[in-house]
Amino acid sequence: MWDKTLLTLRIAHLLFALAAVMMLYAGFFLVINLPVFPLRKIDVNGHLDHVNREQVKLIVQQEMKGNFFTLDIKRIRGSFEKLPWVRTVNVRRRWPDRLEVALEEHQALARWGGIGLVNTRGEVFQAASDGDLPEFIGPTPESAKDITEHYGLFKATLAPLGLPPVQMVLSPRRAWQVRLKNGLTLELGREEVEARMSRFAEVYDRTVAKLPASVNYVDLRYPNGFAVRYPELATRKATGTNKQGAKHG
């Protein structure tokens, strides 16, 4: 008899606990769905040059559904991330009725092979820009980071000459080629490319700069000098009228 009474008490306690949990859940569900917790203010922060007010307004109209508790933060973040110039998005609720959206835009550094852009972190992204940007060409989008790092080094080395790189090419075999603002193409090869660029910058004023403006190619892969190419000589050689070249050391 005592065992039956004890079992009955345990069952009653269990049922009471389940009922209490269900009541709390129902109460919580009702509270968060009541219109007493609406979102009244949405703050969009960040230095924005490309994301405009119309784009933000459209996302707000389409995605801001629900109240402070039921708003789908992940969905909102995903909508902002789809904007071409947005790099990162941080969305937070601020009690009692505010939503904060922090946006970070890509800072365009270069064009990527005519099909995209590269930001200052070496990341390829899809967007349109009419800015005067250098062009990066590489075997894979992942190689853009390496090209970005070398671009910074080469640009600093060439700064005293006033000849910034306008095209950076990294081949699948990791050979470097750089075209400068004046149209001159530098062949750097795969080894000691920073040292080769430094040597070129040191001797440019007293060597290449004194050559005819038609010189458009410098091969820096020689250990003790470099070779230049004259387009008119290449034309003559092709027609058999001239077989001379030029090499400086």
Residue pairs with C-beta under 8 A, 6 or more apart in sequence:
31 37
32 67
32 69
32 70
33 67
33 70
34 67
35 67
37 67
37 68
37 69
37 96
37 97
38 67
38 68
38 97
39 64
39 67
39 68
39 71
39 97
39 98
39 99
40 97
40 98
41 97
41 98
41 99
42 60
42 64
42 98
42 99
42 101
43 98
43 99
43 100
43 101
44 56
44 101
44 103
45 100
45 101
45 102
45 103
46 102
46 103
46 104
46 105
47 105
48 103
48 105
49 85
49 105
50 84
50 85
50 105
50 127
51 83
51 85
51 86
51 103
51 105
55 83
59 76
59 79
59 80
62 79
63 72
63 75
63 76
63 79
64 71
64 76
64 99
65 71
65 72
66 72
68 93
68 95
68 96
68 97
71 93
71 99
73 91
73 93
76 91
76 101
77 89
77 90
77 91
80 86
80 89
80 91
80 101
80 103
81 89
84 125
84 126
84 127
84 128
85 105
85 106
85 125
85 127
86 103
86 104
86 105
86 106
87 104
87 105
87 106
87 119
87 123
87 125
88 103
88 104
89 101
89 102
89 103
89 104
90 100
90 101
90 102
91 99
91 100
91 101
91 102
92 99
92 100
92 102
93 99
93 100
94 100
106 117
106 119
106 123
106 125
106 127
107 119
107 120
108 117
108 118
108 119
108 127
108 129
108 131
108 133
109 117
109 118
109 119
109 120
109 133
109 134
109 148
109 151
110 117
110 118
110 133
110 134
110 135
110 136
110 147
110 148
110 151
110 168
111 117
111 118
111 129
111 133
111 134
111 135
111 136
112 118
112 124
112 135
112 136
112 137
112 141
112 144
113 135
113 136
113 137
113 138
114 135
115 126
116 124
116 125
116 126
116 127
117 124
117 125
117 126
117 127
117 129
117 133
118 124
118 125
118 136
118 144
118 147
118 148
119 125
120 148
121 145
121 148
122 144
122 145
122 146
122 147
122 148
122 149
123 144
123 145
124 141
124 144
134 151
134 164
134 165
134 166
134 167
134 168
135 166
135 167
135 168
136 144
136 147
136 148
136 151
136 167
136 168
137 167
137 168
137 169
137 170
138 144
138 146
138 147
138 169
138 170
139 170
139 171
139 172
143 170
146 170
147 168
147 170
150 168
150 170
150 176
150 193
150 194
151 165
151 168
153 194
153 197
154 165
154 168
154 178
154 197
155 164
155 165
157 194
157 197
157 198
157 201
158 164
158 165
158 180
158 197
158 201
160 201
161 201
161 204
161 205
162 181
163 180
163 181
163 182
163 184
163 204
164 180
164 181
165 178
165 179
165 180
165 181
166 179
166 180
166 181
167 178
167 179
168 176
168 177
168 178
169 176
169 177
169 178
169 179
170 176
171 177
173 190
174 190
175 188
175 189
175 190
176 188
176 189
176 190
176 193
177 185
177 186
177 187
177 188
178 185
178 186
178 188
178 197
179 185
179 186
180 186
183 216
184 208
184 215
184 216
184 217
184 218
185 216
185 217
185 218
186 197
186 200
186 218
186 220
187 217
187 218
187 219
187 220
187 221
188 196
188 197
188 220
188 221
189 196
189 220
189 221
196 220
196 221
197 220
199 220
200 208
200 218
200 220
200 226
207 248
208 215
208 218
208 228
208 248
211 228
211 246
212 230
214 230
214 231
214 232
215 228
215 229
215 230
216 229
216 231
217 228
217 229
218 226
218 227
218 228
218 229
219 226
219 227
219 228
219 229
220 226
222 247
222 249
224 249
225 247
225 248
225 249
226 247
226 248
226 249
227 245
227 246
227 247
227 248
228 246
228 247
228 248
229 245
229 246
230 246
233 242
233 244
233 245
233 246
236 242
237 243
